[in-house]
Amino acid sequence: MDERAFKTLVEYLEKIPSIQKPIAFGDEDGLWWLKFSLDIENKLAWNVVQELGCVINYISMSERLPTVFYPVSPAPYMNGGPTDFLSWVIETKDVEFMPGTLKKWLEGRLPNPVDDLEQWNEE
């Protein structure tokens, strides 16, 4: 998949509070993925995880997106803690599902505008 297919989704994700640059991305046989870190010291980090998990993993009981969002880490006892070594992955399970389509789903369900801190629920 061409790098341009990821451009708008990556630009959108970079606006979300606590998501850190760079955002890595790639694909294998049309099944694409993104990987990024969160600033876990940011007071909205867990809100971001919750919101992304809701939309990407579980938006609807009957119609789920063909995507998954999950944490990944090398062995902490060999490397270090989550500040430096915890990453988050979004990947698709459907070659027909494009990065731009995920961006539209996120835009429709995350705070709007996504970079307006007052729009995020801080409970």
Secondary structure, 3 states (H helix, E strand, C coil): CCCHHHHHHHHHHHHCCCEEEEEEEEEECCEEEEEEEECCCCCCHHHHHHHHHHHHHHCCCCCCCCEEEEEECCCHHHHCCHHHHCEEEEEECCCCCCHHHHHHHHHHHCCCCCCCHHHCCCC
